[in-house]
Amino acid sequence: MHILLTNDDGIYAEGIYALYLELKKIGKVTVVAPDSERSSVGHGITLAHPIWHKKVRRRDKFFGHGISGTPADCVKFAIGVILKRKPDMVISGINLGPNDGCSVFYSGTVAGAREGALLGIPSIAISLAAFLNPDFSYAARCGARLATLVATSRIPKGTFLNVNVPNVKPSRVKGFKLTYQGMVPIHGTFRKRKDPNLREYHWMTGRMPLRGKDVRMDSNALHQNFVTVTPVRSDSTDYTFFHQLDNTLPKFFNRRRP
Ligand code: MN
């Protein structure tokens, strides 16, 4: 199995290296990742600037390709320039910080997996629910385990797995939980500060407090120390509303022609 590994914390991040060590045990791994941190860039791609790439060494060995772009750029660049053919799987992570709920929309890590899924490649995004004192080793083993699951399951084109791992001792993890994506809005607060020249600025922050008990929702299950596994679909068309509009839209046009 040939695995393309990317992330949004950059090619020098701790999480991508931990996952690389585990994935090497189950396949051939090609690392193509941003040359510096690109967290929260979502599914952006680089069209108005050139894309630079350089070979990166870690621990005195060739590790991978550092790209002056986003995670989505990395997947496209890997297939178009470095590999010249599709890998068997795309894995993105391990992200430092959770990507549950609405983070799915903002995360560069998740976008890396979505880009793989759009290109018809089985893909996984994996994130560790911690910012302080992260321990990536257990999450890395989960990533490798789920990669073998995805390799043998018929994942639909455009669908990928979004995985979040709690940052607790493995003995405290309650198991894998199949979850749906939470839709609670996040990052709704702004901290007002002053810069050294006494100009005011704002820093966006904040997550919603988790009080929900429904562990079928990723955020709640993660909070209760489950490894959450959410199948995410790239097609965001609302088919129920589509059929509703299908009846009314033509009549609406004829009645009130713009
Ligand atoms: Mn990140």
Residues whose N, C-alpha, C, O or C-beta is under 5 A from the ligand:
A	BS01	MN	D8 D9 S39 N95 L96
